[in-house]
Amino acid sequence: MPLESLSKARKKAVGSKQTLKLLARHQVKTVFLAKDAEKRVVDPIIQICTDKSVPIVYAENMLVLGRACGIDVGCAAAAVIEQ
């Protein structure tokens, strides 16, 4: 149940812009991406995660990821900053 770790995280980032910003600052423990997110949105995140060896967990779709983040709309990317 990897999405539960996102739901229960003390600090998290929601959205691709916030995730990219925190990846640049080396503050991300795990990244969560929606499988149905647009390629142009998630490709830069995947590249940085690969370069920095940050684990990526895929959610079934954007709505599932959004709900795991505690919001009622879809979300392409999210990150756990602190468990």
N, C-alpha and C positions, 0 to 999 in steps of 0.2 A: 504494500500500500504506500507507494512513494508520494502520492498526492496528499496523503495525510500529514506527511512531514511539512509540506507547504502550508497546509491549513493551520497546523499547530506551531509554526515558526514564530518566534518572538519578534523578529524583524524580517520584513520581506519587501521586495520591490515588485510593483505590478505594472506591466507594460513594457514594450520593447525599448523605448527611449530611456526609461529609468534603469532597465537591465543593462543596456549598453554603457550608460554612465558609470554604474557601479562596477562593471567588469573592467573598465579602464582604470578604476581606482584600486583594483585587486581586492574588493570587499565581498565577493560572491563565493558562497560555498557550493551551491548547486543551482543549475538553471533548468527551468521547466518551459517546454515549448509545446504548442498545439500542433498536431499533425496536419490540420487543415489551414494553418496560417499561410499567408502569402509568402512565397519564396523570397521575394525582395526584402521582406521585413525580417525574416529569421536567418537568412544566409550570413549577414555580418556577425550576428550573435554566435552562430555555429562556428564561424572562422576563429573568432576570438577565444571561444571555449576550447577549441582544438589546440590553438597556440599556447594557451595557459593551463591546459589539462584540467579544466573545470568540467565536472560531470554534467551530462544533459539527460533529463528525463522527459519522455514524450507523453503528453496527455492525449486522449482520444480526439478531442476537438476543442475549439476555442471556448465554447459554453461551459464545458466541464472544467477547464482550467480557470475560467473566470469565477465559477462557483467555489472552487478550491481556494481561490484568493479572497473569497468573501464578498464578491461583487455580483450583481445581477445581469451583467452583460458579458460578452465574450472577451477573451484576452489572448493575445498571440504569444506573449512571453511573460515569465515571472522569474524571480530569483529569491533564494533564501540567503539572507545576510547573516543571520544569527539564529541558531536553534534555540 
